[in-house]
Amino acid sequence: MPFILVLILASGAVTAYLPLSERRIRDLGVVVAAVSSVLAVYIALPAFGVFVGEQSLVTGPTGVFGPGSLWYLDSLAAMMLSLIALISLSSAVISHRYLAHEFREKIVSLTDIRHYYSMVPLFVASMYVATLSNNVGLLWIALEATTLSTTLLVAFYRKRSAIEAAWKYVLLCSLGISLGLVGVLLITYAAGQNGANSSLLLSTFRDIVAAGGVNTDLIKWAFVFLFIGIGTKVGFVPMHAWLPDAHSKTPSPVSALLSGTLLNVAFVSLLRFRQVTDMALMDDGAWTGKFFLVFGCLSIVVPALIMVIQKNYKRLLAYSSIEHMGLMAFAIGLGPAGIIPAVMHLPGHALLKSSLFVGAGEIFLTYKTTDSAPVTDVWKRLPKTAVLFLLTLLMLLAVPPSAVFVSEMIMVGFGLRDYLLPTLLVVVALTVVFVAMLRHIYTMFFSAPTVNTVLTNGAVEKWNVTHVVMTIQLIAAAVLGIFYLTPKGLEIMVGIAQSLNSGLL
Amino acid sequence: MMTTFTSSEVTTISLAVSFLLCAFLGSGKFRLGQIVRYYALQSLFLAGLLISLAAYGDKHLYLSALGVIIFKVILIPAIISTNAKRSSASGRLTSFVRPAPSYFVSGGTLLLAVLAGMSIAPALQETDLILTVTAFAAMFLGGAMMAVRRDLYSQIIGFFTLENGIAILAAATLGAIPLLAEIGIFLTITIGALLMSVLSRRLKELYAVEDTGELRELVD
């Protein structure tokens, strides 16, 4: 089944080069996204049945996801599949309108549109493969493929700054992933040292380390390389230099995918290796937890400070993504129970951040710039976008009933109990983020228009597909937040967290 | 007591030293053609190293060696050279340090790599110390080249030197990896080379930029 999923998306990439009109290519892009999303959710369905309980590995009748298979589907992978499916579909629907607008305005050519619709399906396919892969070699290739398939999307507008961003992106991420490969080699070697046939399978690694007797020094070395390598892809400070550039230079629907899904895919991949490391070290995750705690705090505090002086609204959102990856890492660093708020935080951030990026895209289409200074009076010029953007932003800033509110409340609760000083630091940083983001957006939305403001036309904003997507994702994040507070919701999230734990919950 | 080496060990050591020598000499060159040729040559020695390991061990490494020859000795240097020619890139490369000090930096890096390799080697119980140290030396040299050099092409070659070090580590620790994974890795590396070359060509053609020091538009 995963092969069919990849095949559909690869076919989508090829059809972009058929001799079709620009309109037909955009239509096909939506069709491919819809079909692949439906199939992805169908693949994820069996795992929904095992959301609760000890056994989270799906051993379906075909054995596709069985032990020893190339693919692995547990409740966490199912959640990730569903998120990628939803956000990639949203992104495709919005791309349809976004690229039509840019084509009309002669910002992009037919060739650009062909490139766009060939790269995006390959990017989405890479994320699906990375999420489902049980083979560490395939996982590595898929993670690198996410970088390669998006590099030209970062350089899409061919401006000097866009090519600069793409250069940093491909070089730093490839370098990071290469270091991750060293970690993969070392962990595979460690798993096979006692004569066990590790077969490059993560599930086999877990079995081998659970049996004990592996070289823990080597496992530690492996984790250090993996943490730096995959951590670069996640965007942890100080390996984050590429992220604000890349996320701010891509077309907004792609920014939504990068921030909403790719960072999470990389984060979950790192957690898969962390699980093996914890099982080998048998220390309740204490050793790996220190990495997550330190890099988590750094990734919250540093972006918070940069957000105060930020002058570009898409970069502001990109730094916010780093901050949220930091929050998830911080939660993981709090100990075995911290995995629960981390997995709760993941879908909330994914839904809200991708929504904010598409909202930023609407602003960009009108004002033709991502610099914040010329963007004024949005509240009057784009009232529908402004209302939805502001509500989504408030939800992202953990205003109830947001899913992010629940996850942050739980992680701060755990943190105050176990790590008082780092938690206080995080709370202060979150306050800074709250003020910085609201102040920034307030100025854009409510300040009077300046002479430099570029006005395309004076027409009243119409309700469009972007607003539909933003509304759906906003409601989903709110419903998720309320659902977390129910006993069933909590039970399900604990079930998902268990698939990442080393038997400690 | 005198240590005696078997013929296989002598071959491996000779090839590893030759590989490192190419990486070291390449790190101090300031002509595009020269660093690309040194990269191709170091990759050729890498292929030789894999063949020597295959002769006495895992026969799958012959396929890895073939992959190295096709992708790293022929394709990647060709892609870089062709793109550089098409964009009329300057043959003279730029660096934060002059040629002589750059060898000094490379020498210091090699020393650090030896220390790093020796500290991790005990954990890699059954793995050849020479190969481990060579792998780390190449990774460190590549990293240093990326840090010290300012031009786009040197950074690309630095990255691929680092990647060659990883290939040696892979051979030293795991022997051959499954063929499909191997092909996948070669393809991703080649696509990476292609993308980096295309981006550097665009920067040169559209904005006459070759020096990464000029890529400073995106700052906070």
Interface residues (C-beta under 8 A of the other chain):
Chain A: N135 G137 L138 W140 I141 E144 A145 L148 T151 L152 A155 R158 R160 S161 I163 E164 A165 A166 W167 K168 V170 L171 S174 L175 S178 L181 V182 L185 L186 T188 Y189 G192 Q193 L200 N215 D217 L218 W221 P244 D245 I306 I309 Q310 R315
Chain B: I120 P122 A123 L124 Q125 E126 T127 M139 M146 L152 Q155 F159 L162 E163 I166 L169 A170 T173 L174 I177 P178 L180 A181 G184 I185 T188 I191 G192 L195 M196 V198 L199 S200 R202 L203 L206 Y207 V209 T212 L215 E217 L218 D220
